[in-house]
Amino acid sequence: MLEPVYSPAFKKHPLQWIQINLFYDWFSSVMTLLVGYLLVSFLPALIDWIFISADWFGSSREDCSGEGACWVFIGARFDQFIYGFYPPEEYWRVNLATVLLIALMVPLFFENFTKKAWLIAFLLIGYPVIAKILFAGGVFGLEQVDTEQWGGLMLTLIIATVGIIASLPIGILVALGRRSEMPIIRWLCVSFIEVMRGVPLITILFMASVMLPLFMPEGVSFDKLMRAMIGITLFQAAYMAEVIRGGLQAIPKGQYEAADSLGLNYFQKMGFIILPQALKLVIPGIVNTFIALFKDTSLILIIGLFELSGIMKAALNDPDWLGFAIEGYLFAALIYWIFCFGMSRYSMRVEAKLNTGHR
Amino acid sequence: MKKLLTTAAISATIIMGASAQAGTLDDVKKKGFLNCGVSTALPGFSNPTDKGSWKGIDVDTCKAVAAAVFGDANKVKYVPLTAKERFTALQSGEVDLLSRNTTWTLTRDGGLGLNFAGVNYYDGQGFMVSKKLGVKSAKELDGATVCVQAGTTTELNLADYFRTNKMSFKPITFDTADQTASAFDSGRCDVLTSDQSQLYALRIKLKNPKGAIVLPEVISKEPLGPVVRQGDDEWFNITKWSLNAMINAEELGVTQANVDKMKKSDNPNIQRLLGVTGGMGSKLNLGDEWAYNIVKQVGNYGESFERNVGEGSPLKIQRGINALWNKGGFMYAPPIR
């Protein structure tokens, strides 16, 4: 048997690399020069504005020279961007919940950790209860912190996490329901998906925040954050259902028939045979929906909740800090990017791990 | 869609309005704090500070009512509301008082089941021009290029004003106030028009704020004030007179600093205001120190104005029409007697 032969090793000389990649023909040469020119003309000014001429230290707008970016503004408001109006002496509760979450997630990344199912079950059932107690307080001698005081990145993450965790199972159920042979269930699921997908998220949030209170007896108020979370979750669940339906349809009929002929009932068939394959197929779609959900949380600022972009907008309207919109929005964009990029990288890892070579 | 929602909201509020119950004062006292609806952020009117508290001239109205009711201006829970939510929030009882730069108009007063309890800021559309232009009055703006926010009443008022004065202009429209300001900054237009309170906030954002001036003409009426639910006269009175107490205090020269000394004043007006004589508070179902607490903890109207939007703030808005009636403005409160 012959050893596999690789293509001849071709160690490129840097000049060759440049020739092949940057100046392959006249078109790529022109593009290279054009892009190079743009970089040379914009980049130094941008770097100068962001780093060199920028003001980093101080406490008020007097500390800003106005020649570069004024990061003093971000510094002065940093706690608020992260925690919103959460009382500063209670920040430790938010930090503790975050550290706990990270500590619980770390074992999931180790291949040889065997009790993953239990840990995931705890993460989905036990942890939210602990987090709720820590965030809201009011029991075990913890001071009560109303949801109106939650804000900033913390609120963005809470809404995104709740939305992600809740929309996936709802989406799976609805997707299965839509392909069900029972007409009532099928029609219920189809109408849920079509109604939720047929209107913009803003409409749903408005309904939840403006219309809903009118239909309730006076004095009965239903937490605004709760209303927003339910709205976002149901909205994303409809999208999730369609993504998962795509996966279900991609599974060959033979798999269904094979499961049936083994004598598995519906739930066994779906749980052991179909869903594991279908979900794996649609990981990119699921993560895409998660990322969309994460960014959609910024829409709740229109119902007066101060998540990251809302609190940024509020801070930019402080008369003491008027005129630092570019710095503020750059900072917010950076945070959004970090989280979305993280999710995207994680999904690539999961895909690679679950790749069984069918593709 | 928007129209449909508004119609639905209005018809629903009318139904609710009929069932609006009296007793807001008792509810507020039982809760132990005042739910006050404010703007999510409007410079000088209501905005969160870096400490997480709220400040602004609208916020001070909330504080004044809390001081009158509880004797403690800090017993307020601020509910940030967007322009679209504000009336529903008031109608549904989510807030007890709406103090959110809301313009007093007939439609709102009559059609929404609401009562305007007074005016805490007379706003109106104005013009900002570069000093270099050398213009002193809006009447000299014939042929000017004007930056304006699209789709607002501002745009309509602008056209009306120029037509009435038989002048021509070239509008350049933008979607947001910030875009309008940066276009003005880069010299794309000679004039920037918006509500005056906005103009001062936009001016700070310019590269050279001192190079621009706000012209004296005001071409529209935008009286802003606190709003309560219709059908609860007791609460309506408390809100109305909390604001009046601040204005009267300024007129009588009672300030946060001298209020304790003023208690010994011989002036019967001051004595009645501060509850030394007359028992005015009980007529509002409040303690007699109600106005004393307002002035002591929040200050008089002038102090609130200067601190939030006037010389003591970065906005540096002139008193103008918001000066007292005896100093050339519109601020006039009925007497406390």
Boltz contact constraints between the chains, C-beta under 6 A:
constraints:
  - contact:
      token1: [A, 76]
      token2: [B, 50]
      max_distance: 6.0
  - contact:
      token1: [A, 77]
      token2: [B, 50]
      max_distance: 6.0
  - contact:
      token1: [A, 85]
      token2: [B, 52]
      max_distance: 6.0
  - contact:
      token1: [A, 209]
      token2: [B, 85]
      max_distance: 6.0
  - contact:
      token1: [A, 210]
      token2: [B, 85]
      max_distance: 6.0
  - contact:
      token1: [A, 210]
      token2: [B, 88]
      max_distance: 6.0
  - contact:
      token1: [A, 213]
      token2: [B, 92]
      max_distance: 6.0
  - contact:
      token1: [A, 214]
      token2: [B, 12]
      max_distance: 6.0
  - contact:
      token1: [A, 214]
      token2: [B, 92]
      max_distance: 6.0
  - contact:
      token1: [A, 218]
      token2: [B, 93]
      max_distance: 6.0
  - contact:
      token1: [A, 219]
      token2: [B, 93]
      max_distance: 6.0
  - contact:
      token1: [A, 221]
      token2: [B, 94]
      max_distance: 6.0
  - contact:
      token1: [A, 302]
      token2: [B, 82]
      max_distance: 6.0
  - contact:
      token1: [A, 304]
      token2: [B, 40]
      max_distance: 6.0
  - contact:
      token1: [A, 304]
      token2: [B, 80]
      max_distance: 6.0
  - contact:
      token1: [A, 304]
      token2: [B, 81]
      max_distance: 6.0
  - contact:
      token1: [A, 304]
      token2: [B, 82]
      max_distance: 6.0
  - contact:
      token1: [A, 314]
      token2: [B, 41]
      max_distance: 6.0
  - contact:
      token1: [A, 314]
      token2: [B, 48]
      max_distance: 6.0
  - contact:
      token1: [A, 317]
      token2: [B, 41]
      max_distance: 6.0
  - contact:
      token1: [A, 317]
      token2: [B, 43]
      max_distance: 6.0
  - contact:
      token1: [A, 317]
      token2: [B, 47]
      max_distance: 6.0
  - contact:
      token1: [A, 318]
      token2: [B, 47]
      max_distance: 6.0
  - contact:
      token1: [A, 319]
      token2: [B, 43]
      max_distance: 6.0
  - contact:
      token1: [A, 319]
      token2: [B, 44]
      max_distance: 6.0
  - contact:
      token1: [A, 319]
      token2: [B, 313]
      max_distance: 6.0
  - contact:
      token1: [A, 319]
      token2: [B, 314]
      max_distance: 6.0
  - contact:
      token1: [A, 319]
      token2: [B, 315]
      max_distance: 6.0
  - contact:
      token1: [A, 322]
      token2: [B, 204]
      max_distance: 6.0
  - contact:
      token1: [A, 322]
      token2: [B, 205]
      max_distance: 6.0
  - contact:
      token1: [A, 323]
      token2: [B, 204]
      max_distance: 6.0
  - contact:
      token1: [A, 323]
      token2: [B, 205]
      max_distance: 6.0
